Every structure is written in structure tokens, then in C-alpha cells.
Amino acid sequence: MTFWKLAFECKWIDAEGLRAAVKTESNPFGEITPEEYKQITGIDFN
């Protein structure tokens, strides 16, 4: 999660782009959980 947090804070990626890194049923190879997404962005992952 540290890399993705840094990338978001440095504006290398926006919240919409970060959604692609979230592990879900349709994306089992994601690197962060929906809870980590919320910690990084402050936005619920729905």
C-alpha cells in the first residue's frame, strides 16, 4: 500500500486510476483492498 499511497499523494495517479489497483472478484490480481483504497483516497470503494 505504501507505493500506492505515495503515488496518490504525489498526484502520479488519481482516485479513478487507483481503482484499477483494488483487489475485487473481477480483479483478483489487485494490490490493495477496498479498505486501503479508502485510507489512501478518503473515498469509499463501491
TAMO-V366817 format. One record per pair of residues at least 4 apart in sequence whose ideal C-beta (glycine too) atoms are under 8 Angstrom apart, sorted by the first residue. I is the first residue (numbers start at 1). J is the second residue. D is the distance in Angstrom with one decimal. If there is no record, write none. Layout:
{{I;J;D} {I;J;D}}
//
This chain:
{{1;5;5.8} {1;31;7.9} {1;32;5.4} {1;36;4.8} {1;39;7.5} {1;40;7.1} {2;6;6.4} {3;7;6.2} {4;8;6.3} {4;13;7.6} {4;18;6.3} {4;21;5.8} {4;31;6.9} {4;32;5.6} {4;36;7.6} {4;40;6.0} {5;9;6.3} {5;39;7.8} {5;40;5.0} {6;10;6.0} {7;12;4.3} {7;13;4.8} {7;18;7.7} {8;12;7.6} {8;13;5.9} {8;14;7.7} {8;15;7.4} {8;18;6.0} {8;40;5.2} {8;41;6.4} {13;17;4.3} {13;18;5.3} {14;18;7.0} {15;19;7.1} {15;41;4.6} {15;43;5.6} {18;22;7.4} {18;32;7.9} {18;37;6.5} {18;40;6.8} {18;41;6.5} {19;37;7.2} {19;45;7.1} {20;27;7.3} {20;30;7.7} {21;30;5.6} {21;31;5.0} {21;32;5.4} {21;37;7.9} {22;27;6.8} {22;30;4.8} {22;32;5.7} {22;33;7.1} {22;34;5.8} {22;36;8.0} {22;37;5.1} {22;45;5.8} {23;27;6.4} {23;28;6.5} {23;29;7.4} {23;30;3.3} {23;31;6.9} {23;32;6.7} {23;33;6.0} {23;34;7.9} {24;28;7.6} {24;30;6.3} {24;34;7.4} {32;36;4.1} {32;37;5.8} {32;40;7.4} {33;37;7.1} {34;38;6.8} {34;45;3.9} {35;39;6.6} {36;40;6.3} {37;41;6.0} {37;43;7.5} {37;45;4.3} {38;42;6.9} {38;43;6.5} {38;44;5.7} {38;45;6.1}}
//
